[in-house]
Amino acid sequence: MIKTKEEILSQLKTLWDRHPLQRLGQLLENYVFFQGERGDKTSVRLFYQQDEETLKILQERKGEKMWGEE
């Protein structure tokens, strides 16, 4: 597997472990593709976003307090 993919999967696992009740789509929308516009345009951002950008977002959000955390 390509290193970037391994890193993304590892970061997603960490994030999902913090929010186990969220479905994958919710997790991606809430924490990975949050910069896209809501509605139909969000799926366009998801489709065109490069893996490196996804990894960068995940790494930046790793230490942040997430929605619902105190």
C-alpha positions as CSV (number, residue, x, y, z in Angstrom):
1,M,0.0,0.0,0.0
2,I,1.2,3.5,-0.7
3,K,2.6,5.3,2.3
4,T,0.1,8.2,2.1
5,K,-2.8,5.7,2.1
6,E,-1.4,3.9,5.2
7,E,-1.0,7.3,7.0
8,I,-4.6,8.4,6.1
9,L,-6.0,5.1,7.3
10,S,-4.1,5.3,10.5
11,Q,-5.3,8.9,11.1
12,L,-8.9,7.9,10.3
13,K,-8.7,5.1,12.8
14,T,-7.5,7.4,15.5
15,L,-10.2,9.9,14.7
16,W,-12.9,7.2,14.5
17,D,-11.7,5.7,17.8
18,R,-12.4,9.2,19.3
19,H,-15.9,9.2,17.8
20,P,-17.1,5.6,17.7
21,L,-20.7,6.5,17.3
22,Q,-20.3,8.4,14.1
23,R,-20.7,6.6,10.8
24,L,-17.9,6.9,8.2
25,G,-19.8,9.5,6.2
26,Q,-20.4,11.6,9.3
27,L,-16.8,11.4,10.3
28,L,-15.6,12.4,6.9
29,E,-18.1,15.3,6.5
30,N,-17.5,16.6,10.0
31,Y,-13.7,16.4,10.2
32,V,-12.2,15.9,6.8
33,F,-14.3,17.7,4.2
34,F,-15.6,20.4,6.5
35,Q,-14.2,23.2,4.2
36,G,-16.4,22.3,1.3
37,E,-19.8,23.9,1.0
38,R,-22.8,22.0,2.3
39,G,-25.2,20.2,0.0
40,D,-24.3,19.0,-3.4
41,K,-21.0,20.9,-3.6
42,T,-19.6,19.0,-0.6
43,S,-19.4,15.8,-2.6
44,V,-17.5,17.6,-5.4
45,R,-14.8,18.6,-2.9
46,L,-14.7,15.1,-1.6
47,F,-14.2,13.7,-5.1
48,Y,-11.4,16.1,-6.2
49,Q,-9.5,16.4,-2.9
50,Q,-6.0,15.0,-3.2
51,D,-4.8,12.4,-0.7
52,E,-2.0,14.7,0.5
53,E,-4.6,17.4,1.4
54,T,-6.7,14.8,3.3
55,L,-3.7,13.7,5.2
56,K,-2.7,17.3,6.0
57,I,-6.2,18.0,7.3
58,L,-6.2,14.8,9.5
59,Q,-2.8,15.7,10.9
60,E,-3.8,19.2,11.7
61,R,-7.0,18.1,13.4
62,K,-5.3,15.4,15.4
63,G,-4.6,17.5,18.5
64,E,-7.8,19.6,18.3
65,K,-10.7,19.3,20.6
66,M,-13.4,17.8,18.4
67,W,-17.1,18.5,18.3
68,G,-18.8,17.1,21.3
69,E,-15.6,16.7,23.4
70,E,-15.1,18.6,26.6
